[in-house]
Amino acid sequence: MRIISGKYKSIYIPNNKSIKARPTTSTAKEALFNILENRVLISKLDILDLFSGTGSIAYEFISRGAQSVVCVDRQINSVKFINLNAKKLSINASDI
């Protein structure tokens, strides 16, 4: 899983096999964010990422300057994985 753009551009986050979710592909993320960036100013948004899985979308929003991202997932492995990678990227815990 790779962060496509922004502050953390090109950082690769290895996938965790214990998470029962598939990370969003780079192509799909790129298409989604091309649409969003043409319609809204991401730096002004507070994001709610339901069914976060690997946190791929959340990291992309934070990288692109979103005010905050709240991740929700019922798998404890996903929550731990997201928190671990946020810490590795030095993302403030209150931002994600």
Beta strands, then each sheet from edge to edge (+ up, - down):
strand 1: 46-50
strand 2: 68-72
sheet 1: 1+ 2+
end
